[in-house]
């Protein structure tokens, strides 16, 4: 393999990366309205993708702060706070909330990432409002009971023992692409978790759980008036002060990147950074590449176990990435095959038959999602959690792939698939 342009040692843990560019088609082929985005009087951000009459509703309460803000020596603080919040508020016991959600046939969860913490409720429409009111009260006025801390620390210790063996592939990709300290463990260690005090938890909550740092995403069978009434009744945080509105700098990636790590399996992420002005065009180009590569490497010459092409956001930057896995010894040249596909798209435009197949595939994918309000909420929550310097606009959220001529696809490839924008992360027995 060629001499690495820049490399870091990586562990062997692999997590799936998630595609976050989709929309939905209603019966008859008409596109459902784009989500709406508005700033609430308290400074929070409200994102609505509603379908009154739908059978279920989802709420994602996104705090745009995660484990990267843990103090040194207190790693695991943001995640411990997430656990403690579900213990309950002064007027809603955590156990009562859990039982009510279960009885209604709903579900709830919390997720702490490097840059955001998200609280999720999914419930039948008829039962949603009282459950959402309880969740919002719990998140916006938690007791943070010190008596529960050791219990939650033990639960997290179990998580770290059985469910988290190290950073995932997404974290490796971020650590490779961006300058600064490497991604720290979201769970922390036994030493750092035991060093966390209730004062640390309260300080973190007070600093970061403010309306100006939160987004509320609602999808499914509820109306806007019901949402506004819910927020008026349930949110207990005081309105944000002007200095709590934070602009997050978008740090550009370090490019080009080529990282090779010896591993007992083959997993390759190969792609390019996409200019902000080309972000809307990325999904359609990705669809073209996925169609070609699936035909060549998964059907005609089946050397990949799985293959997908994604337009993904990392720290506010967009990348078009091919993710390919294989167990075949014939896959040693897989990185070169992927690069050939990129180069061919820049040299050779789509054929009319390819264009028709891509259109049909995109229409099928969008039509399949028309009733999936839960997935739509998850994807919106991921998007609103991304770092950004300006207010979110609806056109950025779940926008359908931009219509592109065959020439426009080729032009995108020519200006994007260039050596100085390249990203290659290669896990393979043939690396090193």
QUIRA-V698530 format. One record per residue. RES is the residue in three letters. PHI is phi in radians with two decimals (NA if undefined). PSI is psi as a letter, one per 20 degrees, with the letter a starting at -180 (none if undefined). OMEGA is omega as a letter, one per 20 degrees, with the letter a starting at -180 (* if undefined). Layout:
res=[RES/RES]
phi=[PHI/PHI]
psi=[PSI/PSI]
omega=[OMEGA/OMEGA]
//
This chain:
res=[UNK/UNK/UNK/UNK/UNK/UNK/UNK/UNK/UNK/UNK/UNK/UNK/UNK/UNK/UNK/UNK/UNK/UNK/UNK/UNK/UNK/UNK/UNK/UNK/UNK/UNK/UNK/UNK/UNK/UNK/UNK/UNK/UNK/UNK/UNK/UNK/UNK/UNK/UNK/UNK/UNK/UNK/UNK/UNK/UNK/UNK/UNK/UNK/UNK/UNK/UNK/UNK/UNK/UNK/UNK/UNK/UNK/UNK/UNK/UNK/UNK/UNK/UNK/UNK/UNK/UNK/UNK/UNK/UNK/UNK/UNK/UNK/UNK/UNK/UNK/UNK/UNK/UNK/UNK/UNK/UNK/UNK/UNK/UNK/UNK/UNK/UNK/UNK/UNK/UNK/UNK/UNK/UNK/UNK/UNK/UNK/UNK/UNK/UNK/UNK/UNK/UNK/UNK/UNK/UNK/UNK/UNK/UNK/UNK/UNK/UNK/UNK/UNK/UNK/UNK/UNK/UNK/UNK/UNK/UNK/UNK/UNK/UNK/UNK/UNK/UNK/UNK/UNK/UNK/UNK/UNK/UNK/UNK/UNK/UNK/UNK/UNK/UNK/UNK/UNK/UNK/UNK/UNK/UNK/UNK/UNK/UNK/UNK/UNK/UNK/UNK/UNK/UNK/UNK/UNK/UNK/UNK/UNK/UNK/UNK/UNK/UNK/UNK/UNK/UNK/UNK/UNK/UNK/UNK/UNK/UNK/UNK/UNK/UNK/UNK/UNK/UNK/UNK/UNK/UNK/UNK/UNK/UNK/UNK/UNK/UNK/UNK/UNK/UNK/UNK/UNK/UNK/UNK/UNK/UNK/UNK/UNK/UNK/UNK/UNK/UNK/UNK/UNK/UNK/UNK/UNK/UNK/UNK/UNK/UNK/UNK/UNK/UNK/UNK/UNK/UNK/UNK/UNK/UNK/UNK/UNK/UNK/UNK/UNK/UNK/UNK/UNK/UNK/UNK/UNK/UNK/UNK/UNK/UNK/UNK/UNK/UNK/UNK/UNK/UNK/UNK/UNK/UNK/UNK/UNK/UNK/UNK/UNK/UNK/UNK/UNK/UNK/UNK/UNK/UNK/UNK/UNK/UNK/UNK/UNK/UNK/UNK/UNK/UNK/UNK/UNK/UNK/UNK/UNK/UNK/UNK/UNK/UNK/UNK/UNK/UNK/UNK/UNK/UNK/UNK/UNK/UNK/UNK/UNK/UNK/UNK/UNK/UNK/UNK/UNK/UNK/UNK/UNK/UNK/UNK/UNK/UNK/UNK/UNK/UNK/UNK/UNK/UNK/UNK/UNK/UNK/UNK/UNK/UNK/UNK/UNK/UNK/UNK/UNK/UNK/UNK/UNK/UNK/UNK/UNK/UNK/UNK/UNK/UNK/UNK/UNK/UNK/UNK/UNK/UNK/UNK/UNK/UNK/UNK/UNK/UNK/UNK/UNK/UNK/UNK/UNK/UNK/UNK/UNK/UNK/UNK/UNK/UNK/UNK/UNK/UNK/UNK/UNK/UNK/UNK/UNK/UNK/UNK/UNK/UNK/UNK/UNK/UNK/UNK/UNK/UNK/UNK/UNK/UNK/UNK/UNK/UNK/UNK/UNK/UNK/UNK/UNK/UNK/UNK/UNK/UNK/UNK/UNK/UNK/UNK/UNK/UNK/UNK/UNK/UNK/UNK/UNK/UNK/UNK/UNK/UNK/UNK/UNK/UNK/UNK/UNK/UNK/UNK/UNK/UNK/UNK/UNK/UNK/UNK/UNK/UNK/UNK/UNK/UNK/UNK/UNK/UNK/UNK/UNK/UNK/UNK/UNK/UNK/UNK/UNK/UNK/UNK/UNK/UNK/UNK/UNK/UNK]
phi=[NA/-1.14/-1.06/-1.03/-1.34/-2.86/-2.53/-2.41/-1.14/-2.26/-1.37/-1.72/-1.21/-2.29/-2.11/-1.21/-1.64/-2.01/-1.36/-2.23/-2.40/-2.76/-2.57/-2.37/-1.95/-1.47/-0.98/1.65/1.54/-1.53/-1.38/-1.15/-1.02/-1.15/-1.02/-1.79/-2.28/-2.56/-1.62/-1.43/-0.98/-1.46/1.78/-1.35/-1.92/-1.99/-2.07/-2.12/-2.31/-1.72/-2.39/-0.88/1.74/-1.15/-1.30/-2.45/-2.35/-2.18/-2.19/-2.06/-1.73/-1.85/-1.75/-1.44/-2.59/-2.41/-1.12/-1.14/-1.63/-1.07/-1.16/-1.05/1.52/-2.16/-1.00/1.76/-1.13/-1.06/-1.23/-1.09/-1.04/-0.99/-1.10/-1.12/-1.04/-1.27/-1.22/2.16/-1.87/-1.20/-2.10/-2.36/-1.32/-1.03/-1.15/-1.14/-1.11/-1.02/-1.16/-1.15/-1.12/-1.10/-1.12/-1.44/1.40/-1.79/-2.61/-2.57/-2.90/-2.37/-2.38/-1.91/-1.96/-1.17/-2.12/-2.74/-2.18/-2.22/-1.96/-2.18/-2.28/-2.21/-2.69/-1.00/-0.97/-1.13/-1.83/-1.19/-1.00/-1.12/-1.22/-1.11/-1.11/-1.14/-1.07/-1.13/-1.14/-1.10/-1.29/-1.68/-2.63/-1.29/-1.33/0.88/-1.14/-1.11/-1.20/-1.60/-1.11/-1.14/-1.06/-1.22/-1.05/-1.19/-1.09/-1.17/-1.04/-1.11/-0.99/-1.19/-1.34/-1.91/-2.16/-2.46/-1.68/2.66/-1.13/-1.57/-1.11/-1.06/-1.13/-1.06/-1.11/-1.09/-1.08/-1.33/-1.48/-2.19/-1.33/2.06/-1.11/-1.21/-1.05/-1.60/-1.08/-1.22/-1.51/1.27/-2.08/-0.98/-1.16/-1.24/-1.16/-1.24/-1.44/-1.39/-1.85/-1.09/-1.06/-1.08/-1.11/-1.11/-1.11/-1.11/-1.08/-1.09/-1.35/-1.87/-1.55/-2.15/-0.92/-1.14/-1.92/-2.25/-2.27/-1.98/-1.99/-2.04/-2.36/1.80/-1.44/-2.62/-1.75/-1.08/-1.09/-1.15/-1.09/-1.10/-1.11/-1.04/-1.12/-1.11/-1.37/-1.82/-1.30/-1.87/-1.28/-1.23/-0.98/-1.24/-1.47/-0.95/-1.36/-1.59/-1.46/-1.87/-1.68/-1.69/-1.24/-1.52/-1.50/-1.24/-1.30/-1.52/-2.26/-1.36/-2.25/-2.43/-2.15/-2.21/-2.29/-1.22/-2.66/-1.37/-2.36/-2.03/-2.49/-2.23/-1.98/-2.31/-3.11/-2.56/-1.26/-1.93/-1.10/-0.93/-1.19/-1.77/-1.03/-1.18/-1.46/-1.02/-1.02/-1.23/-1.10/-1.05/-1.12/-1.12/-1.09/-1.10/-1.08/-1.13/-1.22/-1.08/-1.12/-1.36/-1.91/-2.12/-1.94/-1.20/-2.31/-1.28/-1.85/-1.94/-1.37/-2.63/-2.67/-2.58/-2.10/-2.19/-1.77/-2.09/-1.92/-2.30/0.93/1.47/-1.84/-1.79/-2.32/-1.72/-2.24/-1.65/-1.98/-2.33/-2.16/-2.77/-2.05/-1.55/-1.19/-1.34/-1.61/-1.10/-1.71/-1.03/-0.99/-1.18/-1.13/-1.15/-1.12/-1.08/-1.17/-1.06/-1.11/-1.15/-1.15/-1.31/-1.62/-2.15/-1.23/-1.06/-1.48/-1.03/-1.14/-1.13/-1.02/-1.13/-1.13/-1.11/-1.03/-1.12/-1.14/-1.10/-1.09/-1.12/-1.09/-1.19/-1.12/-1.15/-1.72/-1.06/-1.78/-1.65/-1.17/-1.11/-1.14/-1.06/-1.11/-1.09/-1.20/-1.09/-1.08/-1.11/-1.22/-1.22/-1.38/-1.20/-1.01/-2.74/-1.68/-2.21/-1.09/-1.23/-2.06/-1.01/-1.15/-1.44/-1.74/0.89/-1.20/-1.14/-0.94/-1.12/-1.17/-2.30/-1.28/-1.06/-1.19/-1.15/-1.09/-1.14/-1.10/-1.00/-1.08/-1.17/-1.55/-1.76/-1.50/-2.14/-0.96/-1.27/-1.96/-1.39/-2.32/-2.38/-2.16/-2.22/-1.71/-2.90/-1.14/-1.65/-1.47/1.44]
psi=[q/q/p/q/h/p/q/q/p/q/a/j/p/p/q/q/q/p/p/l/o/r/a/q/p/r/p/i/j/q/p/q/q/q/q/q/p/q/p/q/h/i/i/r/p/p/p/p/m/q/m/p/i/q/i/r/q/q/p/o/o/p/o/l/p/b/h/i/j/p/q/p/i/k/p/i/g/h/g/g/g/g/g/h/h/i/h/r/a/h/j/o/q/h/h/g/g/g/h/g/g/g/h/i/k/a/q/r/r/q/p/p/a/h/i/q/p/p/p/p/p/p/q/q/g/h/i/g/g/h/g/h/g/g/g/h/g/g/h/i/l/q/h/l/p/h/i/i/g/h/g/h/h/h/g/h/g/g/g/h/g/i/i/o/j/r/q/a/h/g/g/g/g/g/h/h/h/q/q/a/q/r/p/q/p/h/i/a/r/h/g/h/g/i/i/p/r/h/h/g/g/g/g/g/g/h/h/h/m/q/h/i/j/q/p/p/p/p/q/b/m/q/r/g/h/h/g/h/g/g/h/h/h/h/p/i/q/q/q/q/q/h/i/i/o/p/p/p/p/o/p/q/r/o/q/r/p/o/p/p/p/p/q/j/r/p/p/p/o/p/b/q/q/p/q/h/i/j/g/h/i/g/h/g/g/h/h/g/g/h/g/g/h/g/g/g/i/h/f/g/n/m/i/q/h/q/p/q/p/q/o/q/p/o/k/i/q/p/q/o/p/p/o/p/q/q/j/p/i/i/j/h/j/g/g/h/h/g/h/h/g/g/h/h/h/h/h/o/r/q/r/h/h/g/g/g/g/g/g/g/g/g/g/g/g/g/h/h/j/h/j/m/h/g/g/g/g/g/g/g/h/h/g/h/i/q/q/q/i/r/q/q/q/h/i/i/o/k/p/q/p/p/p/p/r/h/h/h/g/g/g/g/g/h/i/g/m/q/h/i/j/q/p/p/o/o/p/q/i/i/r/none]
omega=[a/a/a/r/r/a/r/r/a/r/a/a/a/r/r/r/a/r/a/r/a/r/a/r/r/r/a/r/r/a/r/a/r/r/r/r/r/r/a/a/a/r/r/a/a/r/a/r/a/r/a/a/r/a/a/r/r/r/r/r/a/r/a/r/r/a/r/r/r/r/r/a/r/a/a/a/a/a/r/r/r/r/a/a/a/r/r/r/a/a/r/r/a/a/r/r/a/a/a/r/r/a/a/a/r/r/r/r/r/a/r/r/a/a/a/r/a/r/a/r/r/a/r/a/a/a/a/a/r/r/r/r/r/a/a/r/r/a/a/r/a/r/a/a/a/a/a/a/a/r/a/r/r/r/r/r/r/r/a/a/a/a/a/a/r/r/a/a/r/r/r/a/r/a/r/a/a/a/r/a/a/a/r/r/r/a/a/r/r/a/a/r/r/r/a/r/r/r/r/a/a/a/r/r/a/a/a/r/r/a/a/a/a/r/r/a/r/r/r/a/r/r/a/a/r/r/a/r/r/a/r/a/a/a/a/r/r/r/a/r/a/a/r/r/a/r/a/r/r/a/r/r/r/a/i/a/r/a/r/a/r/a/a/r/r/r/a/r/a/a/a/r/a/r/r/a/a/a/a/a/a/a/a/r/r/r/r/a/a/r/a/a/r/r/a/a/a/a/a/r/a/r/r/r/r/a/r/r/a/r/a/r/r/r/r/r/a/r/r/a/r/r/a/r/a/r/a/r/r/a/a/r/a/r/r/r/r/r/r/r/r/a/a/r/r/a/a/a/r/r/r/r/r/r/r/r/r/r/a/a/r/r/r/a/a/a/a/a/a/a/a/a/r/r/r/r/r/a/r/a/r/a/a/r/a/r/r/a/a/r/r/r/a/a/r/a/r/r/r/r/a/r/a/r/r/r/r/r/r/r/r/a/a/a/a/a/a/a/a/r/a/r/r/r/a/r/a/r/a/a/r/*]
//
